[in-house]
Amino acid sequence: MKINKSYKGWLAVSAVVALFSTASVQAETQTSAPQGGNTPQTIKNDKLSPGDEKALKDMAQANINEIAAAKIALNTTQSAEVKTFAQKMVEDHGSTLKKVQAVAKQKEVALPTAPDAKHKAMADKLEKQSGGNFDKMYMENAGVMDHKKVLATLKSDAMKIKDPDVKALADAHTPVVEQHLTSAQHMSM
């Protein structure tokens, strides 16, 4: 009988321990799962505001436009100075475009992939030029005017951007565009 009482006591203790263990696991499960029995989902908080999305698209478009014009210059110009400038545009804007694309991918933003209509029209005009006329048109448009416009847009957008990743891109790109503009303005054409 004593063994039977010990056995019953042990069973009772085991049952109580099991009961508390089950209740604890059940409580943990209920607090980690949303109500309604649905499985937990990761909610992505990387959605950009419309203004931040526009700023990201503007940066991508500006880089695409500069790269396209610079590639035309590399194939057309006979000027070593213009060729050096165009190569710098391909390198700097290509590097920045990759960074913009990485942030856009993370934020699930679709970016433009080709020059805009205005720059396609300019490319058509550039391709019909040669020699000094080409160099002058390229440097005035892609060198000076585009960089002035991009710089103004970057500065305006940067004051309104809320997303830290997009803001970092704009802040990092601004001095590069300023340097490009200064270089273009100082080149003799």
C-alpha positions as CSV (number, residue, x, y, z in Angstrom):
1,M,0.0,0.0,0.0
2,K,2.8,2.4,0.8
3,I,4.2,2.0,-2.6
4,N,0.8,2.6,-4.1
5,K,0.4,5.8,-2.0
6,S,3.9,7.0,-3.1
7,Y,3.1,6.1,-6.7
8,K,-0.2,8.0,-6.5
9,G,1.6,11.0,-4.9
10,W,4.2,11.0,-7.6
11,L,1.4,10.8,-10.3
12,A,-0.4,13.7,-8.6
13,V,2.8,15.8,-8.6
14,S,3.6,14.9,-12.2
15,A,0.0,15.7,-13.3
16,V,0.3,19.2,-11.5
17,V,3.7,19.8,-13.1
18,A,2.3,18.8,-16.5
19,L,-0.8,20.9,-16.1
20,F,1.3,24.0,-15.3
21,S,3.8,23.3,-18.1
22,T,0.9,23.0,-20.6
23,A,-0.7,26.1,-19.3
24,S,2.6,28.0,-19.6
25,V,3.2,26.8,-23.2
26,Q,-0.4,27.6,-24.1
27,A,-0.1,31.1,-22.6
28,E,3.1,31.8,-24.5
29,T,1.6,30.6,-27.8
30,Q,-1.5,32.8,-27.3
31,T,0.6,35.9,-26.7
32,S,2.8,35.4,-29.7
33,A,0.0,34.7,-32.1
34,P,-2.5,37.3,-33.2
35,Q,-6.1,36.8,-32.2
36,G,-8.3,34.8,-34.5
37,G,-5.8,32.0,-34.8
38,N,-3.9,33.5,-37.7
39,T,-0.2,32.9,-37.9
40,P,2.1,35.9,-37.2
41,Q,3.2,37.9,-40.2
42,T,6.1,40.2,-40.6
43,I,4.8,43.6,-41.5
44,K,7.2,45.6,-43.7
45,N,7.5,49.2,-42.5
46,D,9.7,50.3,-45.4
47,K,6.8,51.8,-47.5
48,L,7.8,55.3,-48.6
49,S,5.7,58.4,-48.5
50,P,4.7,59.7,-52.0
51,G,7.3,62.5,-51.6
52,D,10.1,60.2,-50.7
53,E,9.2,57.8,-53.5
54,K,9.2,60.8,-56.0
55,A,12.7,61.9,-54.7
56,L,14.0,58.3,-55.2
57,K,12.6,58.2,-58.7
58,D,14.0,61.7,-59.5
59,M,17.5,60.6,-58.4
60,A,17.3,57.5,-60.5
61,Q,16.0,59.4,-63.6
62,A,18.8,62.0,-63.2
63,N,21.5,59.4,-63.1
64,I,20.0,57.5,-66.0
65,N,19.9,60.7,-68.1
66,E,23.5,61.6,-67.3
67,I,24.8,58.1,-68.1
68,A,23.0,58.0,-71.4
69,A,24.3,61.4,-72.5
70,A,27.8,60.6,-71.3
71,K,27.9,57.4,-73.3
72,I,27.0,59.4,-76.5
73,A,29.8,61.8,-75.6
74,L,32.3,59.0,-75.2
75,N,31.5,57.7,-78.6
76,T,31.3,61.1,-80.4
77,T,33.7,63.6,-78.9
78,Q,37.2,64.1,-80.1
79,S,38.1,66.3,-77.1
80,A,40.1,64.6,-74.4
81,E,38.7,67.1,-71.9
82,V,35.1,66.2,-72.8
83,K,35.9,62.5,-72.9
84,T,37.4,62.7,-69.4
85,F,34.3,64.6,-68.1
86,A,31.9,62.0,-69.8
87,Q,33.8,59.1,-68.3
88,K,33.5,60.7,-64.9
89,M,29.8,61.0,-65.4
90,V,29.4,57.3,-66.3
91,E,31.4,56.3,-63.3
92,D,29.9,58.6,-60.7
93,H,26.3,58.5,-61.9
94,G,26.6,54.7,-62.4
95,S,27.8,54.2,-58.9
96,T,25.0,56.4,-57.5
97,L,22.4,54.7,-59.7
98,K,23.3,51.3,-58.2
99,K,22.9,52.8,-54.7
100,V,19.5,54.3,-55.6
101,Q,18.4,50.9,-57.1
102,A,19.4,49.1,-53.9
103,V,17.3,51.4,-51.8
104,A,14.4,51.2,-54.2
105,K,14.5,47.4,-54.2
106,Q,14.5,47.4,-50.3
107,K,11.6,49.9,-50.3
108,E,9.8,48.1,-53.2
109,V,9.8,51.1,-55.5
110,A,9.8,50.7,-59.3
111,L,12.3,53.0,-60.9
112,P,12.6,54.3,-64.4
113,T,15.0,52.4,-66.6
114,A,15.5,54.7,-69.6
115,P,16.1,58.4,-70.2
116,D,12.9,60.5,-70.0
117,A,11.4,62.0,-73.2
118,K,13.2,65.3,-72.9
119,H,16.6,63.6,-72.7
120,K,15.7,61.1,-75.5
121,A,15.1,64.2,-77.7
122,M,18.3,65.8,-76.6
123,A,20.2,62.5,-77.3
124,D,18.7,62.6,-80.9
125,K,20.0,66.1,-81.3
126,L,23.4,65.2,-79.9
127,E,23.8,62.3,-82.2
128,K,23.4,64.6,-85.2
129,Q,26.2,66.8,-84.0
130,S,30.0,66.5,-84.3
131,G,33.2,68.2,-83.4
132,G,33.0,71.5,-81.5
133,N,29.2,71.7,-82.0
134,F,28.7,68.4,-80.3
135,D,31.1,69.3,-77.4
136,K,29.3,72.7,-76.9
137,M,25.8,71.1,-76.9
138,Y,26.8,68.3,-74.6
139,M,28.5,70.5,-72.1
140,E,25.8,73.1,-72.1
141,N,23.0,70.6,-71.7
142,A,24.2,67.5,-69.9
143,G,27.1,69.3,-68.2
144,V,25.6,72.6,-67.0
145,M,21.9,72.8,-67.4
146,D,21.1,69.2,-66.3
147,H,23.4,69.5,-63.3
148,K,21.8,72.8,-62.3
149,K,18.3,71.3,-62.5
150,V,19.3,68.1,-60.6
151,L,21.1,70.1,-57.9
152,A,18.0,72.3,-57.4
153,T,15.7,69.2,-57.2
154,L,18.1,67.4,-54.8
155,K,18.2,70.4,-52.5
156,S,14.5,70.9,-52.6
157,D,13.7,67.2,-52.1
158,A,16.3,66.8,-49.3
159,M,14.5,69.3,-47.1
160,K,11.3,67.3,-47.4
161,I,12.6,63.7,-47.3
162,K,11.5,61.7,-44.2
163,D,13.0,58.3,-44.9
164,P,16.6,58.1,-43.6
165,D,17.8,55.9,-46.4
166,V,16.5,58.2,-49.1
167,K,17.7,61.2,-47.2
168,A,21.2,59.7,-47.0
169,L,21.2,59.1,-50.8
170,A,20.2,62.7,-51.5
171,D,22.8,64.1,-49.0
172,A,25.6,61.9,-50.5
173,H,24.7,62.8,-54.1
174,T,24.4,66.5,-53.6
175,P,28.2,67.3,-53.3
176,V,28.9,65.0,-56.3
177,V,26.4,66.9,-58.5
178,E,27.9,70.2,-57.2
179,Q,31.4,69.1,-58.2
180,H,30.1,68.0,-61.7
181,L,28.4,71.4,-62.2
182,T,31.6,73.3,-61.2
183,S,33.7,71.1,-63.5
184,A,31.3,71.7,-66.4
185,Q,31.2,75.4,-65.9
186,H,35.0,75.7,-65.9
187,M,35.5,73.7,-69.1
188,S,36.2,75.9,-72.0
189,M,33.9,75.2,-75.0
